[in-house]
């Protein structure tokens, strides 16, 4: 056996290995994390700038729905005179010489 293989690890070596793992994780995950946080920030900025436009759009949509419902309600109450086809069969007289005509 070698003397070097039975020698215990120094605390600095474990600390250095841990620091290397943390650095590798930071390098690996930094891009996606920054992308997600940047997307959230950009969306928040757009929302803050466009919130008045969204409010105007919501009011316009509500007004349009109100006008459409009012027109439909007014049109639903009107009737126009027209001939109604009920689809009823016509009654014909019995043919001559049948049993029911006697």
C-alpha positions as CSV (number, residue, x, y, z in Angstrom):
1,X,0.0,0.0,0.0
2,X,1.1,3.5,-0.7
3,X,1.2,6.0,2.0
4,X,-0.5,8.5,-0.1
5,X,-3.6,6.4,-0.6
6,X,-4.2,5.9,3.1
7,X,-3.7,9.5,3.9
8,X,-7.0,11.3,4.8
9,X,-8.2,14.3,2.7
10,X,-7.4,17.7,3.9
11,X,-10.4,20.0,4.6
12,X,-9.2,22.4,2.0
13,X,-9.5,19.7,-0.7
14,X,-13.2,19.1,0.1
15,X,-13.9,22.8,0.3
16,X,-12.3,23.2,-3.1
17,X,-14.3,20.4,-4.6
18,X,-17.5,21.9,-3.2
19,X,-16.6,25.3,-4.7
20,X,-16.0,23.7,-8.1
21,X,-19.4,22.0,-8.0
22,X,-21.1,25.3,-7.0
23,X,-19.3,27.1,-9.8
24,X,-20.2,24.5,-12.4
25,X,-23.9,24.6,-11.3
26,X,-23.9,28.4,-11.5
27,X,-22.4,28.3,-15.0
28,X,-24.8,25.7,-16.2
29,X,-28.0,27.2,-14.7
30,X,-27.2,30.9,-15.1
31,X,-28.5,31.2,-18.7
32,X,-31.9,29.7,-18.3
33,X,-32.5,31.5,-14.9
34,X,-31.5,34.8,-16.4
35,X,-33.8,34.2,-19.4
36,X,-36.8,33.4,-17.2
37,X,-36.2,36.4,-14.9
38,X,-35.7,38.6,-18.0
39,X,-38.9,37.4,-19.5
40,X,-40.8,38.1,-16.3
41,X,-39.3,41.6,-16.1
42,X,-40.0,42.4,-19.7
43,X,-43.6,41.2,-19.4
44,X,-44.0,43.3,-16.2
45,X,-42.6,46.4,-18.0
46,X,-45.0,45.9,-21.0
47,X,-47.9,45.4,-18.6
48,X,-47.0,48.6,-16.7
49,X,-46.7,50.6,-19.9
50,X,-49.8,49.2,-21.7
51,X,-52.2,49.0,-18.7
52,X,-54.1,52.1,-19.7
53,X,-54.5,50.7,-23.2
54,X,-55.8,47.5,-21.7
55,X,-58.3,49.4,-19.6
56,X,-59.6,51.4,-22.6
57,X,-59.9,48.1,-24.6
58,X,-61.9,46.5,-21.7
59,X,-64.2,49.5,-21.5
60,X,-64.7,49.4,-25.3
61,X,-65.5,45.7,-25.3
62,X,-68.0,46.1,-22.4
63,X,-69.7,49.0,-24.3
64,X,-69.9,46.9,-27.5
65,X,-71.4,43.9,-25.6
66,X,-74.0,46.3,-24.0
67,X,-75.0,47.8,-27.4
68,X,-75.3,44.3,-29.0
69,X,-77.5,43.0,-26.2
70,X,-79.7,46.0,-26.3
71,X,-80.2,45.7,-30.1
72,X,-80.9,42.0,-29.9
73,X,-83.4,42.5,-27.1
74,X,-85.2,45.3,-29.1
75,X,-85.2,43.1,-32.3
76,X,-86.5,40.0,-30.4
77,X,-89.7,41.9,-29.4
78,X,-90.7,42.8,-32.9
79,X,-92.9,40.6,-35.0
80,X,-93.6,40.9,-38.7
81,X,-96.8,39.7,-40.2
82,X,-96.2,36.7,-42.3
83,X,-97.9,33.5,-43.3
84,X,-97.1,30.6,-41.1
85,X,-96.7,27.2,-42.7
86,X,-97.8,24.7,-40.1
87,X,-97.1,21.6,-42.2
88,X,-100.6,20.1,-41.6
89,X,-101.9,17.5,-44.0
90,X,-104.9,18.4,-46.2
91,X,-108.1,16.4,-45.9
92,X,-109.3,15.1,-49.2
93,X,-112.8,13.7,-49.8
94,X,-113.0,10.0,-49.9
95,X,-112.9,8.5,-53.4
96,X,-116.2,7.5,-55.0
97,X,-117.2,3.9,-54.6
98,X,-115.2,3.3,-51.3
99,X,-116.8,1.8,-48.2
100,X,-116.6,5.0,-46.2
101,X,-118.8,6.9,-48.7
102,X,-121.8,4.7,-48.4
